[in-house]
């Protein structure tokens, strides 16, 4: 991810905090078979994917640009420059799917 001065967020994350931007908006979604699932459909606990935007100095397992799996119900939202982000602790992330793990021996691309 290339960042210039205009892209840089005006905040600095502290400790073990991670700031992410959700991959998909809340609402309707499509199943793998192409079926439209309305936002009001009752589903079990569903995890979501997000992109890491910023990390605190004590975060060790993720870096900006990584895609992470998290629980959308356990989140604190914040708006910065009109964009909604999710703030969480590193330990609340469930998995990382990052390009930097690809190409490793026995790599699935998913770090659990």
N, C-alpha and C positions, 0 to 999 in steps of 0.2 A: 504494500500500500504506500503510494507516494503521498506525502503531505507537504503542502506549502503553508505559508503563514496564514492564509485565509481558511484552510481546512483544520487547523489546530484548535482543539477545544480550549475554552478559557478556564479550565479547571485542571487540578492535579489530583489524582487518586492517592489515597493514603492507605497505609498498612496492607491488609490482604483483600482490599476491595477491587472489584472488577466491574467495569462499565461496559454493557453490551447493547447492541441494537438488534431488535428482533428481525428475523428473516421474513416472516410473514405477518401481515396485519391481522388483528383480531377480526373474526367474522367468518364468512363462508370459506370453505376450502374444498379441494377436490381429492377424492380417493385415488389410489394407484390405478384403478380401473376407469377413472374419468368421471365418476359419479359426484355430483355437486352435493356437499353436505352443508346444510344451513347452520348458522351460528347458534341457533336455538336448540339444535340436536343435543340430546343428553349422551355424553360419552364418559367413559371412565377417566381416571387421571391420565392426562396426556402431556408428555414432555414436549418442549419446543426447541427449535434451533435458533441461535443468534450469533452475531459476529462480534468479537471482542474489539472494543474501540479504545479503551484505556485500562491500565492496570496500576495498582499501587506498588511501592518498592519491595514489599514482602511477598509478592505473588511469584511463584516459582514454576508452575506447570503450564501456564498459558501466556501468550503474547498477543499484542494487537494484530488483527487479521485472522486469527484462528476462529473456526466455527465451533461453538460449544453447545452442549445439550443441557437444558435447565428446566426446572419446574416453574411454569408461568404463574402458578398460584402462590408460590413463595417468593414474592418480588416486591421491590420498592421502585416506583417509577419516578423519573425526574425529566424535566424538559429543559433542554439547553439549545438556545438559538432556534426555537420552534420545532425541534426534533425530539421525539420521545425516546428515552433510553431506560434501561433497567439496571439498577445498582444492586450488587450482591457480593457476598463473600466468596472467596475462591473455593472454600469447602462445599458450597452449595451447587457447584457445577458437577454434572454427572459424567460427562465425557467430552473429549476433544477430538474433532476430525480436522486435521490440519495437513496441508501439503508438505510440511517439513517432516512428517512421519512416513510419507510415501517413499518407496525405494529402499526402505530398511529391510533387512532380512526378517522374514515372518511378519511383515507389516500388513495390517488390514486397513490402515489409514484411520483407524478409530482407536484412540488411546483411552483405556478404561482404568 
